Amino acid sequence: MSLNIFGELAVSSRASLDQLVKAFITAIMLGWWVLLTVFPMSLIVGVDDYNSESDVIIIPSALGFCICFICRQMVARSLLDTLKAVSEDERDCIAVLERVSRLADDSESTVRAELMEQIPHIAIFCQENRPSIPFAFSKYLLPIVVRYLADQNNLVRKTSQAALLMLLEQELIERTDIENLVCPVLVDLTAPDSNDDVKTEAMAIICKMSPMVGKDITERLFLSRFCEMCCDCRMFHVRKVCAANFGDICSVVGGEATEELLLPRFFQLCSDNVWGVRKACAECFMTVSSATSQEVRRTKLASLFINLISDPSRWVRQAAFQSLGQFISTFASPSTNVESEAYLFSFPAPFLPSRDGERAPRTTTHAADCSPTPSTEDSVPEQSASVGSTDVTCTTLPRPEAVKVEIPEQELYNSFHYWRTPILQIDLDLELLEAKCNSSSEASVNSSCTQVSTPTLGRKQLEELIENLEPHIDDPDVKAQVDVLTAALRATSLDTHHDEAFLEPRHLYHSFIFFHSQCLLLIYVIYSLLCVLQDVVPQVLLDQYLSMTDPSRAQTVDMEIAKHCAYSLPGVALTLGRQNWHCLRDTFETLASDMQWKVRRTLAFSIHELALILGDQLTAEDLVPIFNGFLKDLDEVRIGVLRHLYDFLKLLHQETRRKYLYQLQEFLVTDNSRNWRFRSELAEQLVLLLELYSGQDVYDYLRPLAFCLCTDRVSSVRWTSYRLVSEIIRKLSTCPVLLVDFLGELVDKFCHSPKWSGRQAFAFVCQLAIEEDCVALEQFSEHLLAPLLQLASDPVPNVRVLLAKTLRQSLMEREYFLHSSNSHQEALEQTLVALQMDMDKDVKYFASVHPGSTRINEDAMSTTSSTY
């Protein structure tokens, strides 16, 4: 029939060439459809191979001579089903796999591609049935995958590459097969004389499979070839692939091989003449940095990254700025976390341990400097406990025997005694001192510490510091430091006039007082300078990060550069530590007031992480005002605050936290009333907030919100709110008076509600309260059981269905209600009998049996109303 149609079209003079081609294809397809439908076995099964009794399909050896490639493609697609059909017979399985090997030699690329798509599924099946098909994958299937990696057709190569990665992820290839069969082929495909496309794709496969095969195979078989490909002068596509995956290779081989072999190649790629290669380097910079040591990161990679930030190509600069925050985060010590920053902040800057675990640079002191006196270790404030937990080393110098000084108990907590720099020991002639000084002067001398002092800064060093800070004199903080340094410089000039008089006893006391005040002044100077000049991250990197809020950056680099700055702010803050928060404070405030709501939204989603890093004091000073501003922002910004509301509020003091009870109701008002997910998120957060407030606060402020959400017009919001109500019952169970009032209001608002959804909600809340043990069974029986049983006569079947589930699945499983002495047992049984005789078949079913699959989350919600 189809041939006749084709003949008529061929003879007709009006038939165009397109019509002839379409008619020919239609005829072929229709003919093969008839063959496959009417005579399936004659096509797929050989006459000698078909077994009518077992109805088993065996692919014939003559299949390769089939003219239609569509037929062979369909056979390749049905290979898995064929294997499943003959899986019980090992000989039949081997026969099918042998036919697969022959089908792999098909000349049609679509057939080979279809076959390769089925290989991973067949391999999984062979692995599951390994006892009946031993070594099937490595002998029959893996050689096909490896051979297709070098196929001339692009589709076949892509399919084989995806299949190989999938097999590696599923760990279906033995390690010996990877080394002997897969890796040598991939290395050969990256040879200099290989096809350009094949070489690029093979290099990409090597980079992707390196994390899967591990460090040993990567170093022995891939590393040298990878280094060669990084310097491929002819094909920039290969260099781009190497640059894009450079971080993964560094992570696999480790720090030593990265610094010795890979870093020189990385420097070459970062200065490549193709901007796409440099852009790929900027994108993977963080992973490369993570694989190197802190010294290499600071001395080499920092300057290299600055080159990328100032790259002529805008796309390279854009990628570099997007990776800047991530790169800065790699400067954090491996032991740095949010908790460790708590003790770091308790140290004044001159006493902070450095990021490498060693004491911050300062001159030699005695071990006794770490506490007021050895005998008062337990009396030192919390900072002293932190000192003991750090690796602070104190070098002891030979000195005269120290005089034991007694400090009054009330002075042990004096910060002056605890943190002051030790005073120079002076051998005083007390008789001369008595003749020249009064008793008060003598008391002050006796109370002085007799330890070796730290050398003070010289006049030249102070002048250099002032000169370095003068360009930034507009900053109020810097101006304050310049004023302090200027005062110290004047003190050094006065000190030169006292050098000669210092040796005379009559000037001894005055010199001592001057020296003491100078030491205190220098302590403040050093502390202030370290607060301004952080040494955790190279300052040039931090300056570039802070410049991301500059409006000019949006014009020259990226319109969303401020969003990337906000995204990486928590990581940068954690790296710098809370003692350096002043470096980021202005940037944070600038981002919080950015005109783009996406920037503010990003900050809103991460402000709880900043609060965890900074601690309660800085949070109250700097984050709470911004948080309050976000509460009044757009819904797109408010959702970020709302989603982590519990995480933020739990970090605040109780007094500050209670202030937000008055603002929770503002979340019920949204810009778009159809934004029901906002209210659903509020209900979920209120469940968490219950533990932060007292029972009275919950009753006064959270109870109205819960009841309001329970009447929401969206079903999902209501069901989440029902769980909130059950948790409020648990919270108030320790306050009997409040609990009775709450349960009474629950009965009035829901059990006696004119809407059937409210009465259904009451049954669901009762079921939750029983199953999750939110209330004592005695209290439940006294206040909720009688109203619950009244729902048996409800006119709406959905309410009675949920009642039947509650009684059968929850109440009747409790021994308290099954005990013969319980006064409520008879009422429960009568209600169940009435429900078992209900006119509705669903009610009758759930009241009669206890299906194992009918739980709260499945069936209770299945009886709910529509979403709106």
Buried (B, 14 or more C-beta within 10 A) or exposed (E): EBEEEBEEBEEEEEBEEEEBEEBBEBBBEBBBEEBBEEEEEEBBBBEEBBEEEEEBBBBBBEBBEBEBBBBBBBBBBBBBEBBEBBBEEBEBBBBBBEBBEEBBEBEBBBBBBBBBBBBBBBBBBBBEBEEBBEEBBBEBBBBBBBBBBBBEBEEBBBBBBBBBBBBBEEEBBBEEBBBEBBBEBBBEBBEEEBEEEBBBBBBBBBBBBBBBBEBEBBBEBBBEBBBBBBEBEEBBBBBBBBBBBBBBBBBBBEBEBBBEBBBEBBBBBBBBEBBBBBBBBBBBBBBBBBBBEBEBBBEBBBEBBBBBBEBEBEBBBBBBBBBBBBBBBBBBBEEBEBEBBBBBBBBBBBBBBEBEEEBBEEEEBBEBBBBBBEEBEEBBEEBBEBBEEBEBEEEEEEEEEBEEBEBEEEEBEEEEBBBBBBBBBEEBEEEEBEEBBEEEBBEBBEEBBBBBBBEBBEBEBBBEBBEEBEEEEEBEEBBEBBEBBEEBBEBBEEBEEEEEEBEEBEBBBEBBEBBBEBBEBBBBBBBBBBBBBBBBBBEEBBEBBBBBBBEEBBEEBBEBBBBBBBBBBBBBBBBBBBBBBBBBBEBBEBBBEBEBBEBBBBBBBBBBBBBBBBBEEBBBEBBBEBBEBBBEBBBBBBBBBBBBBBBBBBBBEEEBBBEBBEEBBEBBEBEEEEBBEBBBBBBBBBBBBBEBBEBEBBBEBBBEBBBEBBBBBBBBBBBBBBBBBBBBBBBBBEBEEBBBBBBEEBBEBBBEBEEBBBBBBBBBBBBBBBBBEBBEBEBBBEBBBEBBBBBBEBEBBBBBBBBBBBBBBBBBEBEBBEEEEBEBBEBBBEBBEBBBEBEBEBBBBBBBEEEEEBEBEEBBBEBBEEEE
